[in-house]
Amino acid sequence: MNSNLKFSPRSPPIRPSVGHPVDHSTDPINCSSIDSPVDSPGNSPVDSPSDSPVDSPSDSPVDSSVVLPIDPRIDPLAETSVRQLDVAPTIAAVLKIRLPNSDGSVIDGIVDWGCRNVALVIIDSLGYDLFRWLQPKLTTISGIAARGRLFSAGAPSQHTTPAIATILSGLLPEHHGIFDKAGAKESSILSLPEIASAAGLKSAVIMEQNGADVYSGLIEIAAGVSDKMAPADFDRETCRLTLRALSRRPRLLVTYFIGIDKAVHNGGGPAEIRDAALLIDRCMKEITDAAEAGTLFVICGDHPVHAGPLKRMAKPYNVALVLGKAGARAPAD
């Protein structure tokens, strides 16, 4: 899907934030059982709310028996009190920069981790259900979740362009008004990389070539990947360019992986989707090794799978959102 996005200031001002605080009744995630399958409805370790029954295999909202019918509303491994809208305000708070407007809220407790840098990794089609199916195999991303927080985050759009606009601005689609490539080019909404760069924080964006070109001259590092590449080659090139950007020590990095979504739209089944996810996870190992120690990694899907055999068929349309400290390189002096 196309991620050709740029936002600049908007006028008139939108309505104030309508985000909501984190539910403190939910403890930070304990992923000690990360390699265990989710318990079936009959032997779940938590009581299911009477008004939110787990879907049975015969009527799973995911159109495949391969992915377990996980309901994010009662999954014991998920914190469901945040939305995709909360990503941008949280990153802004960590970097101590100001969003002009936001429909989201700062996720409780993340600023207290004391991270200096942020790496935002957007993974196309990483729905929450799909992530939980893949989780035992995704050793790098699952490790970040185990040491940090895992959320089943509500996604306001089922399409890439408006979803990424929401991730980078903290605005609902009806407020940022970005629904396609033309809207992205014409928009006057500021995005996180531009705000950070204007505040003196070196910023990097790695995405499809058209989107990266929009950032050229507006931020310090903008590198594009041709969407004519095969999906695996696209993600390998994304990884290479991300590593090169990290060598320049940006305070904010935004990078985008497309392989899962392309596997879906190219007619791939569970095996092809799993292979695409495993490649991304291997790339994440290289990226976390190259990042400064204590970098805040924010790994977020744009929308659940919306085509093919693993299509999410019913609400809630939630994405995986993982936040955690990672990185192995010594911090800059």
Secondary structure, 3 states (H helix, E strand, C coil): CCCCCCCCCCCCCCCCCCCCCCCCCCCCCCCCCCCCCCCCHHHCCCCCCCCCCCCCHHHCCECCCCCCCCCCCCCCCCECCCEHHHHHHHHHHHHCCCCCCCCCCCCCCCHHHCCCCEEEEEECCCEHHHHHHHCCCCHHHHHHHHHCEEEEEECCCCCHHHHHHHHHHCCCHHHHCCCCHHHHHHCCCCCHHHHHHHCCCCEEEEEEHHHHHHHECCECEEEEECCCCCHHHHHHHHHHHHHHHHCCCCCEEEEEECHHHHHHHCCCCHHHHHHHHHHHHHHHHHHHHHCECCEEEEEEECCCCCCCCCCECCCCCEEEEEEEEECCECCCC
